Amino acid sequence: MIDSLQIIVLSLVQGVTEFLPVSSSAHLILVPALLGWSDQGLAFDIAVHVGTLIAVLAYFRKELQKMMVDFCASPTKPLTSEARLMWSIGFATIPVGLCGLAVRNFHEHFFRSTSVIAVATIGFGLMLWGADKWSKHNRAVKDIHWCDVLIIGLFQILSLIPGTSRSGITLTGGLFRNLTREAAARFSFLMSIPVILLAASLEVVKLIKAPISVDWYSLGLGMCLSAISGYVCIHVFINLLNKIGVLPFVLYRLALGVFLLIYFY
């Protein structure tokens, strides 16, 4: 069981870092380690990820409603840009979904280590910087085609490694495909919906079958706090990204990675 302070801190950390290219999973592992807290476990991690799922559903509710209506009508009507975007999100999720199921048990043990986080934080931070420098930034979300879907979907597989950042690596993939920063960020946020749903569903089944008691109060509070902070973060990030670019996040990742290597080794 985790105490109230730990719930509040970790929920806010999740809400803020889920949609920034700095890796929320890494911070959920690192913050307890640095503060001397016991690992809160994957159940709490999933709960706060569900909170950020609620945030992205709420923020993009109007776009998602239009996408769903056009998607349901797509078998009988010409494919609209909204329906095509819905199909794109679904297909982009297949690679990470299959890989996530394949390495799930291995992931829970080996990948939750500070050495893996440090290397991934630095390496994928540099990759994000390179993608932003290389990108022409001249394509919108409506311009996404199947080649983009495949490439960004394959990039998302790397998000299984803590320290990579799911939003960061999909943002990187979008920038490599010359999407604008805002378009890459929006597509990345929308791609988070099926990924979090899949991960949460697997964990909920595991919790229901577990012979141990589950602290549903802590999970519920964490979910609510991460939802609120996540909604605010989406709004701020989208509005600031074109102004400040990705360099501040890259520098933060480099500093964090170096700190981890020095502090823990």
GUSE-708695 format. One record per atom (N, C-alpha, C, O, CB): x, y, z. Coordinates in steps of 0.05 Angstrom, whole numbers, padded with zeros to 5 digits, always signed. Atoms other than C-alpha are relative to their C-alpha. Glycine has a CB too. Layout:
N
XYZ
...
//
This chain:
265
+00017-00024+00000
+00000+00000+00000
+00018+00025+00000
+00038+00026+00014
-00019+00000+00025
-00015-00025+00002
+00025+00070-00017
-00015+00022+00015
-00040+00021+00016
+00005+00008-00029
+00013-00021-00016
+00011+00132+00025
-00010+00022-00018
-00005+00022-00042
+00020+00011+00021
+00014-00022+00015
-00027+00195+00004
+00020+00017-00015
+00015+00025-00037
-00016+00016+00019
-00019-00017+00013
+00035+00236-00011
+00011-00013-00025
+00014+00000-00046
+00023+00007+00019
-00010+00015+00023
+00062+00182-00057
-00021-00001-00023
-00014+00002-00046
+00008-00028+00008
+00021+00001+00020
-00005+00177-00092
-00002+00027-00015
-00003+00027-00040
-00027-00006+00013
+00003-00026+00012
-00009+00252-00104
+00024+00006-00018
+00020+00015-00041
-00002+00022+00022
-00024-00006+00015
+00063+00260-00127
+00001-00016-00026
+00006-00006-00048
+00025-00005+00017
-00003+00018+00023
+00063+00200-00174
-00023+00005-00020
-00018+00003-00044
+00000-00029+00008
+00022-00006+00018
-00006+00218-00203
+00006+00025-00016
+00001+00026-00040
-00026+00003+00016
-00007-00025+00014
+00017+00288-00220
+00023-00004-00019
+00024+00007-00041
+00006+00022+00020
-00022+00007+00018
+00082+00261-00248
-00010-00013-00025
-00001-00006-00047
+00020-00018+00015
+00011+00014+00023
+00043+00214-00293
-00015+00019-00018
-00012+00019-00043
-00018-00022+00009
+00016-00018+00016
-00006+00268-00315
+00017+00019-00016
+00009+00026-00039
-00018+00015+00017
-00017-00019+00014
+00050+00316-00334
+00018-00013-00020
+00021-00002-00042
+00016+00016+00021
-00020+00012+00017
+00099+00268-00365
-00011-00019-00022
+00003-00025-00041
+00020-00015+00016
+00011+00018+00021
+00052+00223-00405
+00000+00012-00027
+00005-00002-00047
-00028-00008+00008
+00003-00012+00026
+00043+00273-00460
+00024+00018-00007
+00025+00030-00028
-00025+00017+00000
-00026-00013+00007
+00113+00304-00457
+00019-00022-00009
+00017-00044+00000
+00011+00016+00025
-00019+00020+00010
+00169+00269-00494
+00023-00007+00019
+00046-00005+00011
+00012+00009-00027
-00020+00005-00020
+00205+00251-00430
-00003-00027+00015
+00013-00033+00033
+00000+00022+00021
+00005+00026-00011
+00177+00182-00412
-00013+00000+00028
+00000+00004+00048
+00025-00016+00001
+00015+00002-00025
+00123+00176-00359
+00007-00025+00015
+00010-00025+00040
-00030+00001-00005
-00007+00025-00013
+00140+00103-00345
+00027+00002+00015
+00030-00009+00037
+00001-00023-00020
-00026-00003-00013
+00212+00121-00330
-00002+00016+00026
+00010+00010+00046
+00019+00014-00019
+00003-00017-00024
+00191+00176-00281
-00016-00015+00022
-00010-00010+00046
-00015+00025-00007
+00015+00016-00020
+00142+00128-00246
+00018-00020+00014
+00013-00029+00036
-00024-00014-00012
-00020+00018-00012
+00202+00083-00233
+00021+00016+00015
+00029+00008+00037
+00013-00018-00022
-00022-00016-00012
+00253+00137-00218
-00007+00016+00024
+00008+00017+00044
+00011+00018-00021
+00008-00017-00023
+00214+00182-00171
+00000-00016+00026
+00012-00007+00046
-00027+00012-00005
-00001+00015-00025
+00203+00127-00119
+00029-00008+00008
+00036-00008+00031
-00017-00025-00003
-00028+00008-00006
+00276+00105-00126
+00015+00023+00012
+00031+00019+00031
+00014-00010-00026
-00014-00023-00010
+00302+00175-00114
-00009+00009+00027
+00006+00019+00043
-00002+00023-00020
+00012-00009-00025
+00255+00189-00056
+00000-00022+00021
-00010-00018+00043
-00028+00010-00004
-00001+00022-00019
+00266+00122-00023
-00026-00014+00005
-00029-00027+00025
+00010+00010+00026
+00026+00013-00002
+00195+00098-00035
+00002-00028-00012
+00019-00033-00029
-00022+00016-00014
+00001+00026+00012
+00179+00026-00050
-00014+00003-00027
-00030+00021-00031
-00015-00021+00019
+00013-00001+00027
+00159+00011-00122
-00030-00003+00003
-00039-00021+00017
+00012-00022-00018
+00029+00000-00003
+00085+00026-00128
-00013-00022-00015
-00037-00028-00011
-00011+00027-00009
+00010+00023+00015
+00076-00032-00176
-00014+00008-00026
-00022+00030-00030
-00018-00015+00017
+00012-00005+00026
+00047-00039-00245
-00030+00007+00002
-00040+00021-00015
+00004-00024-00017
+00028-00005-00003
-00025-00037-00219
-00005+00030+00002
-00023+00041-00011
-00012-00014+00024
+00003-00029-00003
-00017+00036-00197
+00008+00014-00026
-00004+00033-00034
+00016+00010+00024
-00008-00012+00026
+00021+00052-00261
-00022-00001-00020
-00027+00019-00034
+00025-00015-00010
+00022+00003+00019
-00037+00026-00302
-00023+00019+00007
-00035+00031-00010
-00010-00029-00001
+00022-00017-00009
-00088+00065-00260
+00005+00029-00008
-00013+00042-00018
-00003-00001+00031
-00006-00028+00008
-00053+00132-00272
+00002+00003-00030
-00003+00024-00041
+00026+00009+00013
+00001-00001+00029
-00045+00114-00345
-00029+00002-00010
-00035+00015-00030
+00014-00024-00013
+00029-00002+00007
-00121+00104-00348
-00009+00029+00005
-00026+00039-00011
-00017-00020+00017
+00007-00029-00005
-00127+00174-00318
+00008+00017-00023
-00007+00035-00031
+00014+00010+00025
-00008-00016+00023
-00087+00202-00376
-00016-00008-00025
-00019+00009-00043
+00030-00004-00004
+00018+00007+00021
-00130+00162-00423
-00026+00016+00001
-00036+00026-00020
-00007-00031+00001
+00024-00017-00004
-00191+00198-00394
+00006+00029-00009
-00011+00042-00021
-00009-00001+00029
-00008-00027+00008
-00153+00263-00405
-00001+00004-00030
-00011+00024-00040
+00027+00007+00011
-00002-00003+00029
-00140+00251-00479
-00027-00004-00013
-00033+00009-00033
+00020-00020-00012
+00028+00003+00011
-00212+00227-00491
-00016+00025+00004
-00031+00033-00013
-00014-00024+00014
+00014-00025-00006
-00238+00290-00458
+00009+00022-00018
-00007+00038-00028
+00002+00007+00029
-00011-00022+00016
-00192+00337-00495
-00007-00002-00029
-00014+00019-00041
+00031+00001+00003
+00005+00003+00028
-00204+00308-00564
-00029-00011-00005
-00034-00023-00025
+00020-00019-00012
+00026+00012+00001
-00277+00290-00551
-00016+00007-00026
-00029-00011-00038
-00017+00009+00024
+00014-00008+00024
-00305+00330-00610
+00011-00014-00025
-00004-00023-00042
+00000+00030-00003
-00013+00013+00022
-00254+00303-00659
-00006-00030+00000
-00011-00042-00021
+00030+00005+00000
+00005+00029-00002
-00264+00232-00634
-00028-00007-00007
-00033-00028-00019
+00007-00010+00028
+00028+00005+00007
-00339+00237-00641
-00004+00000-00030
-00017-00018-00041
-00018+00021+00013
+00002-00001+00030
-00333+00258-00714
+00014-00024-00012
+00005-00035-00032
+00012+00026-00010
-00015+00023+00010
-00281+00204-00726
-00016-00026+00003
-00016-00042-00016
+00027-00002+00014
+00015+00025-00005
-00325+00150-00696
-00024-00002-00019
-00030-00023-00029
-00009-00001+00029
+00024+00000+00018
-00387+00171-00736
+00009-00007-00029
-00004-00024-00042
-00014+00027+00001
-00009+00005+00028
-00348+00172-00802
+00012-00028-00003
+00009-00041-00024
+00020+00021-00008
-00011+00027+00001
-00312+00107-00784
-00022-00021-00003
-00019-00040-00019
+00017-00005+00025
+00022+00019+00001
-00377+00070-00772
-00015+00001-00027
-00026-00019-00036
-00021+00006+00022
+00013-00003+00026
-00404+00097-00839
+00018-00008-00023
+00009-00009-00046
-00010+00028-00003
-00019+00004+00021
-00341+00080-00878
-00005-00025-00018
+00002-00024-00041
+00027-00003+00012
+00006+00023+00018
-00364+00011-00903
-00019+00007-00023
-00019-00007-00043
-00010-00023+00015
+00021-00006+00020
-00421+00044-00942
+00003+00027-00013
-00011+00033-00033
-00027-00002+00013
-00004-00027+00011
-00396+00114-00956
+00030+00005-00007
+00047-00009+00004
-00010+00022+00020
-00029-00006+00006
-00332+00145-00986
+00015+00006+00026
+00005+00018+00044
+00001+00024-00019
-00017-00004-00024
-00275+00147-00936
+00007+00029+00004
+00020+00041-00013
+00026-00017-00003
-00007-00028-00006
-00269+00215-00903
+00027+00000+00014
+00038-00020+00021
-00022+00013+00018
-00026-00002-00014
-00205+00242-00872
-00002-00009+00029
+00017-00020+00039
+00010+00029-00002
+00004+00009-00027
-00234+00229-00803
-00001-00030+00003
+00011-00041+00021
-00025+00013+00012
+00001+00029-00001
-00250+00157-00818
+00027-00012-00006
+00035-00032+00006
-00021-00010-00021
-00027+00010+00007
-00181+00147-00850
+00018+00003+00024
+00035-00014+00029
+00011+00015-00024
-00016-00003-00023
-00150+00175-00787
-00006-00021+00021
+00012-00031+00035
-00004+00028+00012
+00008+00021-00019
-00189+00126-00744
+00013-00027-00008
+00023-00041+00009
-00030-00003+00002
-00012+00024+00009
-00166+00068-00787
+00031+00001+00004
+00043-00019+00012
-00006-00004-00030
-00029-00003-00003
-00094+00095-00784
+00008-00005+00029
+00028-00019+00034
+00009+00028-00008
-00006+00004-00028
-00095+00096-00708
-00001-00030+00007
+00016-00040+00021
-00019+00016+00018
+00003+00028-00005
-00120+00025-00706
+00023-00017-00011
+00034-00034+00003
-00026-00010-00011
-00022+00015+00012
-00068-00002-00754
+00027+00006+00013
+00044-00011+00015
+00001+00005-00030
-00026-00008-00012
-00011+00037-00721
+00003-00014+00027
+00026-00015+00038
+00001+00030+00003
-00001+00013-00027
-00028+00001-00655
+00007-00029-00002
+00017-00040+00018
-00026+00003+00014
-00004+00029+00003
-00021-00070-00682
+00029-00008+00007
+00032-00027+00023
-00006-00009-00028
-00027+00009-00006
+00056-00074-00679
+00007+00000+00030
+00017-00019+00040
+00020+00017-00015
-00007-00002-00028
+00063-00050-00607
-00018-00019+00016
-00009-00029+00037
-00003+00029+00010
+00018+00018-00014
+00003-00091-00585
+00011-00029-00001
+00012-00042+00020
-00027+00000-00012
-00010+00027+00003
+00033-00156-00612
+00027-00003+00015
+00031-00023+00029
+00004-00007-00030
-00026+00001-00014
+00103-00141-00585
-00004+00002+00030
+00010-00011+00045
+00019+00022-00010
+00005-00003-00028
+00076-00119-00518
-00010-00026+00013
-00001-00033+00035
-00021+00021+00005
+00009+00026-00010
+00040-00185-00509
+00022-00021+00000
+00024-00038+00018
-00024-00011-00017
-00021+00020+00003
+00101-00224-00531
+00021+00003+00022
+00032-00017+00031
+00013+00002-00027
-00022-00005-00019
+00150-00191-00482
-00010+00009+00027
+00006+00019+00043
+00020+00021-00011
+00012-00011-00024
+00103-00175-00425
+00014-00009+00026
+00021+00008+00042
-00030-00007+00002
-00012+00010-00025
+00133-00219-00371
+00029+00008+00002
+00039+00015+00024
-00002-00031+00001
-00027-00009+00001
+00204-00202-00392
+00002+00030+00006
+00020+00039+00021
+00013-00006-00027
+00001-00029-00004
+00186-00128-00393
-00003+00008+00029
+00010+00027+00039
-00023+00012-00016
+00006-00007-00028
+00160-00128-00321
+00025-00002+00018
+00026+00010+00039
-00022-00017+00010
-00024+00005-00017
+00228-00151-00294
+00025+00015-00010
+00036+00032+00003
+00005-00030+00002
-00026-00011+00010
+00287-00132-00338
-00002+00030-00006
+00017+00045+00001
+00008-00015-00025
+00001-00027+00010
+00263-00066-00368
-00005+00021+00022
-00001+00044+00018
-00022+00002-00020
+00005-00020-00022
+00244-00034-00300
+00026+00004+00016
+00026+00002+00040
-00022-00010+00018
-00026-00004-00013
+00318-00019-00285
+00010+00028-00008
+00005+00037-00030
+00020-00022-00008
-00010-00027+00005
+00354+00048-00280
+00020+00001-00023
+00022+00021-00037
+00012+00011+00025
-00020+00000+00021
+00409+00027-00328
-00014+00002-00028
-00005+00017-00045
+00018-00024+00001
+00015-00001+00025
+00359+00014-00384
-00012+00027-00004
-00012+00038-00026
-00022-00022+00000
+00013-00026+00001
+00323+00079-00368
+00020+00022-00008
+00014+00039-00026
-00013+00008+00026
-00020-00021+00005
+00387+00121-00369
+00009-00001-00030
+00010+00020-00043
+00025-00005+00018
-00009+00003+00028
+00411+00094-00437
-00022+00008-00019
-00017+00023-00038
+00009-00029-00006
+00022-00007+00017
+00342+00100-00468
-00007+00030+00001
-00013+00042-00020
-00025-00016+00007
+00006-00028-00003
+00331+00170-00441
+00019+00017-00017
+00010+00035-00031
+00003+00009+00029
-00019-00015+00015
+00395+00195-00473
-00002-00006-00030
-00004+00012-00047
+00029-00006+00009
-00001+00008+00028
+00393+00155-00538
-00025+00010-00015
-00022+00021-00037
+00001-00029-00002
+00024-00008+00014
+00321+00168-00556
-00005+00030+00001
-00020+00042-00015
-00024-00015+00011
+00001-00029-00001
+00327+00241-00534
+00015+00011-00024
+00006+00030-00037
+00011+00010+00026
-00015-00009+00022
+00381+00250-00586
-00014-00006-00027
-00012+00010-00046
+00028-00013+00000
+00015+00007+00024
+00338+00214-00638
-00022+00021-00005
-00028+00028-00028
-00011-00028+00003
+00021-00020+00003
+00281+00263-00624
+00012+00026-00011
-00001+00039-00028
-00014+00005+00027
-00013-00025+00010
+00328+00322-00634
+00007-00002-00029
+00003+00017-00045
+00025+00006+00017
-00007+00004+00028
+00353+00293-00699
-00024+00001-00019
-00023+00013-00040
+00015-00026-00004
+00024+00000+00016
+00283+00281-00725
-00011+00028-00003
-00020+00035-00025
-00021-00018+00013
+00011-00027+00001
+00262+00352-00709
+00018+00018-00019
+00007+00034-00033
-00001+00013+00028
-00018-00015+00017
+00324+00381-00744
-00003-00008-00029
-00001+00009-00047
+00029-00003+00009
+00001+00010+00027
+00315+00337-00805
-00027+00005-00013
-00029+00008-00037
+00005-00030+00001
+00027-00002+00011
+00240+00346-00813
-00005+00025-00015
+00006+00046-00009
-00020-00002+00023
+00008-00024+00015
+00211+00393-00864
-00024+00014+00013
-00030+00037+00006
-00007-00008-00029
+00023-00011-00014
+00150+00405-00819
-00021+00012-00019
-00031+00034-00015
+00010+00022+00019
+00019-00011+00020
+00104+00413-00879
-00024-00018-00005
-00038-00014-00025
+00015+00004-00025
+00023+00017+00004
+00051+00359-00870
-00019+00000+00024
-00010+00001+00047
+00009-00029-00006
+00020-00001-00021
-00014+00360-00830
-00011-00028+00006
-00004-00047-00008
-00023+00019-00008
+00012+00026-00007
-00053+00303-00797
-00015-00012-00024
-00014-00036-00028
-00018+00003+00024
+00016+00009+00023
-00099+00299-00858
+00017-00012-00022
+00007-00026-00040
-00017+00022-00011
-00018+00010+00021
-00038+00283-00901
+00013-00027+00007
+00027-00038-00010
+00023+00020-00004
-00011+00026-00008
-00020+00219-00863
-00010-00022-00018
-00034-00024-00022
-00006-00006+00030
+00008+00023+00017
-00020+00158-00908
+00011-00026+00012
+00023-00025+00034
+00010+00004-00029
-00006+00026-00012
-00007+00084-00898
+00029-00005+00006
+00036-00019+00024
-00011-00022-00018
-00028+00003-00005
+00068+00088-00903
+00008+00014+00027
+00023+00003+00042
+00017+00012-00023
-00004-00014-00026
+00068+00139-00846
-00010-00017+00023
+00003-00020+00044
-00014+00027+00000
+00012+00017-00020
+00022+00093-00806
+00018-00023+00008
+00023-00028+00031
-00027-00010-00009
-00018+00023-00005
+00069+00034-00814
+00025+00009+00015
+00033-00004+00034
+00007-00013-00026
-00025-00009-00012
+00132+00073-00796
-00004+00009+00029
+00011+00002+00046
+00013+00022-00017
+00005-00010-00027
+00103+00109-00736
-00009-00023+00018
-00002-00023+00042
-00022+00022+00000
+00008+00023-00015
+00071+00044-00713
+00024-00017+00009
+00025-00027+00031
-00019-00017-00016
-00024+00015-00007
+00139+00009-00715
+00017+00016+00020
+00029+00004+00038
+00017-00005-00026
-00013-00017-00020
+00170+00068-00678
-00011-00005+00028
+00003-00006+00048
-00001+00029-00008
+00014+00002-00026
+00118+00058-00623
+00008-00025+00015
+00005-00026+00039
-00030+00001-00004
-00010+00024-00014
+00146-00012-00608
+00021+00007+00020
+00023-00006+00041
+00010-00020-00021
-00022-00008-00018
+00206+00022-00577
-00010+00012+00026
+00005+00013+00046
+00018+00020-00014
+00011-00012-00025
+00160+00054-00525
-00003-00021+00022
-00008-00014+00045
-00027+00012-00006
+00001+00021-00021
+00159-00014-00489
+00025+00002+00018
+00025-00010+00040
-00001-00027-00014
-00024-00003-00016
+00228+00006-00463
-00003+00025+00017
-00004+00047+00006
+00025+00002-00018
+00001-00024-00017
+00222+00053-00402
+00023+00018-00005
+00046+00010-00007
-00001-00008+00030
-00021-00019+00007
+00260+00116-00416
-00003+00010-00028
+00008+00030-00036
+00027-00011+00005
+00003-00007+00028
+00239+00117-00489
-00021+00023-00002
-00016+00042-00017
-00009-00024-00016
+00023-00018+00002
+00172+00155-00480
-00017-00007-00024
-00008-00004-00047
+00009+00029-00001
+00018+00007+00022
+00113+00132-00521
-00006+00025-00016
-00005+00024-00041
-00026-00013+00011
+00006-00024+00015
+00094+00203-00539
+00025+00010-00014
+00024+00021-00036
-00011+00022+00019
-00025-00009+00012
+00167+00219-00552
+00008-00015-00025
+00016-00003-00045
+00022-00001+00020
-00009+00016+00023
+00181+00162-00599
-00019+00002-00023
-00011+00001-00046
+00004-00030+00008
+00020-00004+00022
+00116+00170-00638
+00002+00028-00011
-00002+00033-00035
-00028-00006+00009
-00005-00027+00010
+00130+00245-00642
+00025-00001-00018
+00025+00013-00039
+00005+00019+00024
-00024+00003+00017
+00199+00226-00669
-00007-00012-00027
+00002-00002-00048
+00021-00017+00015
+00008+00012+00025
+00168+00181-00721
-00015+00019-00018
-00011+00019-00042
-00017-00025+00006
+00016-00019+00015
+00119+00234-00742
+00018+00022-00012
+00014+00031-00035
-00021+00013+00016
-00019-00021+00010
+00175+00286-00749
+00017-00011-00023
+00023+00003-00042
+00017+00011+00023
-00015+00013+00022
+00216+00237-00791
-00016-00001-00026
-00005-00001-00048
+00009-00028+00009
+00018+00001+00023
+00156+00234-00837
-00009+00028-00008
-00028+00031-00024
-00024-00017+00005
+00004-00028+00008
+00157+00311-00843
-00027+00012+00009
-00036+00031-00002
+00002+00002-00030
+00024-00012-00012
+00094+00323-00802
+00008+00026+00015
+00031+00028+00025
-00015-00020+00019
-00005-00022-00017
+00089+00390-00768
+00001-00009+00029
-00008-00031+00035
-00021+00023-00003
-00001+00008-00027
+00103+00388-00694
-00028-00004+00012
-00032-00024+00026
+00015+00021+00017
+00027+00003-00011
+00030+00399-00677
-00014-00024-00011
-00028-00038+00004
-00017+00025-00006
+00012+00023+00012
+00007+00346-00726
+00011-00026+00012
-00004-00045+00018
+00003+00000-00030
-00012+00024-00012
+00057+00295-00699
-00009-00004+00028
-00013-00027+00037
+00031+00003-00001
+00009+00002-00027
+00036+00311-00628
-00029-00009+00002
-00035-00027+00018
+00003+00027+00014
+00028+00007+00000
-00038+00305-00643
-00003-00030-00007
-00018-00045+00006
-00016+00017-00019
+00002+00028+00008
-00029+00238-00678
+00011-00018+00022
+00000-00039+00027
+00015-00005-00026
-00012+00015-00022
+00015+00214-00621
-00020-00003+00023
-00023-00024+00034
+00025+00014+00010
+00019+00000-00022
-00038+00233-00569
-00023-00019-00007
-00032-00034+00010
-00010+00028+00006
+00022+00018+00008
-00093+00198-00608
+00008-00029-00001
-00008-00047+00006
-00011+00009-00028
-00011+00028+00000
-00049+00136-00616
+00001-00011+00028
+00002-00036+00031
+00027+00000-00013
-00002+00010-00028
-00045+00132-00540
-00025-00014+00009
-00024-00030+00027
+00007+00023+00018
+00025+00010-00009
-00118+00114-00535
-00002-00031-00001
-00006-00044+00020
-00023+00011-00016
+00001+00029+00000
-00117+00041-00559
+00022-00014+00015
+00019-00036+00026
+00000-00010-00029
-00022+00012-00015
-00049+00028-00528
-00006-00002+00030
-00001-00023+00042
+00026+00016-00005
+00007+00000-00029
-00071+00048-00458
-00023-00018+00005
-00023-00032+00026
-00006+00029+00009
+00023+00018-00004
-00137+00011-00467
+00009-00029+00001
+00000-00044+00018
-00020+00004-00022
-00010+00028+00000
-00100-00053-00484
+00016-00006+00025
+00011-00027+00038
+00018-00004-00025
-00016+00005-00024
-00050-00047-00427
-00017-00001+00025
-00013-00018+00042
+00022+00022+00003
+00018-00002-00023
-00104-00028-00377
-00017-00025+00002
-00021-00036+00024
-00017+00025+00000
+00017+00024+00000
-00149-00086-00397
+00015-00024+00009
+00004-00040+00025
-00011-00005-00029
-00016+00023-00009
-00094-00137-00388
+00006+00001+00030
+00005-00019+00044
+00026-00001-00015
-00007-00003-00028
-00076-00109-00320
-00025-00003+00018
-00023-00015+00040
+00013+00027+00005
+00024+00003-00015
-00148-00106-00296
-00007-00029+00003
-00015-00038+00025
-00023+00016-00013
+00005+00029-00001
-00158-00179-00313
+00019-00013+00020
+00010-00030+00036
+00003-00013-00027
-00019+00011-00019
-00095-00195-00274
-00007+00007+00028
-00004-00010+00046
+00028+00010-00007
+00007-00009-00027
-00118-00155-00214
-00025-00015+00011
-00026-00023+00034
-00005+00030+00000
+00024+00014-00008
-00186-00188-00213
+00006-00029+00008
-00006-00040+00027
-00021+00000-00023
-00007+00028-00005
-00155-00258-00214
+00020-00003+00023
+00024-00025+00034
+00012-00012-00025
-00020+00002-00021
-00102-00240-00162
-00011-00008+00027
-00033+00002+00034
+00015+00027+00002
+00010+00009-00027
-00109-00274-00093
+00006+00021+00021
+00000+00016+00045
+00012-00026+00007
-00007-00020-00020
-00085-00210-00059
-00020+00023-00001
-00033+00027-00022
+00029+00010-00005
+00018-00023-00001
-00125-00149-00038
+00011+00023-00017
+00035+00026-00018
-00006+00009+00029
-00008-00022+00016
-00124-00089-00083
-00010+00026+00013
-00033+00028+00021
-00012-00002-00029
+00007-00025-00012
-00123-00018-00056
-00014+00017-00022
-00001+00034-00035
+00025+00015+00011
+00015-00014+00021
-00178+00009-00102
-00002+00030+00006
-00004+00045-00013
-00028-00012-00002
+00001-00029-00006
-00180+00076-00065
+00024+00014-00012
+00022+00035-00024
-00001+00004+00030
-00025-00012+00011
-00107+00090-00083
-00001+00001-00030
+00008+00021-00042
+00024-00015+00010
+00001+00000+00029
-00118+00069-00154
-00020+00020-00011
-00014+00034-00031
-00008-00028-00010
+00020-00019+00009
-00181+00111-00161
+00009+00029+00003
+00005+00045-00015
-00025-00004+00015
-00010-00027-00004
-00149+00173-00131
+00022+00007-00019
+00022+00029-00031
+00010+00004+00029
-00021-00005+00019
-00088+00166-00174
-00010+00005-00028
+00000+00022-00042
+00019-00024+00000
+00012-00003+00027
-00131+00159-00236
-00012+00028-00003
-00008+00040-00024
-00022-00022-00004
+00013-00027+00002
-00170+00223-00221
+00020+00022-00002
+00018+00040-00018
-00018+00004+00025
-00020-00021+00000
-00109+00265-00206
+00016+00000-00026
+00023+00022-00037
+00019-00004+00024
-00015+00001+00025
-00072+00241-00268
-00017+00009-00023
-00007+00021-00042
+00011-00028-00005
+00018-00009+00021
-00133+00255-00311
-00001+00031-00001
+00001+00043-00022
-00029-00011+00005
+00001-00030-00001
-00137+00328-00288
+00026+00012-00009
+00026+00030-00026
-00006+00009+00029
-00026-00012+00008
-00063+00342-00294
+00007-00007-00029
+00020+00009-00043
+00022-00011+00018
-00005+00008+00028
-00060+00304-00361
-00014+00019-00019
-00003+00026-00040
-00008-00028-00004
+00016-00017+00017
-00115+00347-00391
+00014+00027-00002
+00016+00038-00024
-00029+00004+00012
-00014-00026+00000
-00078+00411-00371
+00025-00002-00017
+00032+00016-00032
+00006+00009+00029
-00025+00003+00015
-00013+00384-00399
-00004-00001-00030
+00012+00011-00045
+00014-00026+00010
+00006+00002+00029
-00043+00367-00467
-00004+00028-00011
+00008+00036-00031
-00025-00017-00005
+00006-00028+00009
-00070+00438-00474
+00025+00017-00001
+00030+00031-00021
-00021+00013+00019
-00024-00017-00001
-00005+00471-00454
+00020-00009-00020
+00032+00007-00034
+00012-00001+00029
-00020+00011+00018
+00040+00425-00494
-00006+00006-00030
+00012+00015-00044
+00003-00030+00003
+00007-00005+00028
+00002+00432-00560
+00004+00030-00007
+00013+00037-00029
-00029-00008-00005
-00002-00029+00005
+00001+00508-00553
+00028+00010+00001
+00034+00031-00011
-00017+00015+00020
-00027-00010-00003
+00074+00514-00535
+00020-00014-00020
+00041-00003-00025
+00010-00005+00028
-00019+00016+00015
+00106+00461-00580
+00011+00015-00024
+00036+00014-00029
-00013-00026-00010
-00010-00014+00023
+00110+00503-00643
+00017+00024+00007
+00034+00034-00009
-00024+00009-00017
-00015-00023-00008
+00138+00561-00603
+00028-00007+00011
+00048+00006+00005
-00015+00016+00021
-00025+00007-00014
+00192+00526-00562
+00015-00024-00013
+00038-00028-00008
-00005-00006+00029
-00013+00023+00013
+00206+00464-00605
+00005-00023+00020
-00007-00023+00042
+00025+00008-00012
-00005+00024-00016
+00233+00399-00576
+00026+00003+00016
+00032-00014+00033
+00001-00025-00016
-00027-00002-00012
+00302+00424-00554
-00001+00000+00031
+00015-00013+00043
+00014+00025-00009
+00001+00001-00029
+00282+00438-00481
-00004-00028+00012
+00007-00035+00032
-00022+00018+00011
+00005+00027-00009
+00257+00367-00474
+00024-00018-00005
+00030-00036+00011
-00025-00012-00014
-00025+00016+00006
+00319+00338-00507
+00021+00006+00020
+00034-00012+00030
+00010+00007-00029
-00020-00008-00020
+00364+00377-00460
-00007-00012+00027
+00011-00021+00042
+00002+00030+00002
+00009+00013-00026
+00323+00352-00400
+00006-00029+00000
+00016-00040+00020
-00030+00005+00004
-00006+00029+00002
+00330+00280-00424
+00030-00005+00003
+00038-00024+00016
-00011-00011-00027
-00029+00004-00001
+00405+00287-00433
+00009+00004+00029
+00025-00012+00040
+00015+00019-00019
-00008-00006-00028
+00413+00318-00363
-00010-00022+00018
+00005-00031+00036
-00012+00026+00009
+00011+00021-00017
+00368+00265-00332
+00016-00026-00004
+00022-00040+00016
-00029-00005-00006
-00015+00025+00005
+00405+00208-00366
+00027+00000+00013
+00036-00020+00025
+00002-00004-00030
-00027-00002-00012
+00473+00233-00344
-00002-00001+00030
+00014-00015+00043
+00013+00027-00008
+00004+00001-00029
+00447+00244-00273
-00004-00029+00009
+00008-00037+00029
-00024+00017+00008
+00005+00028-00008
+00422+00172-00270
+00025-00017-00001
+00030-00033+00017
-00021-00012-00019
-00024+00015+00002
+00487+00144-00294
+00020+00006+00023
+00034-00011+00033
+00014+00005-00027
-00018-00008-00022
+00526+00184-00241
-00011-00009+00027
+00003-00019+00043
+00004+00030+00000
+00013+00005-00026
+00476+00175-00184
-00001-00030+00007
+00005-00037+00030
-00028+00012+00001
+00004+00028-00005
+00464+00101-00191
+00025-00017-00005
+00026-00040+00003
-00023-00010-00016
-00023+00016+00007
+00532+00079-00217
+00026+00014+00007
+00047+00003+00002
-00001-00008-00030
//
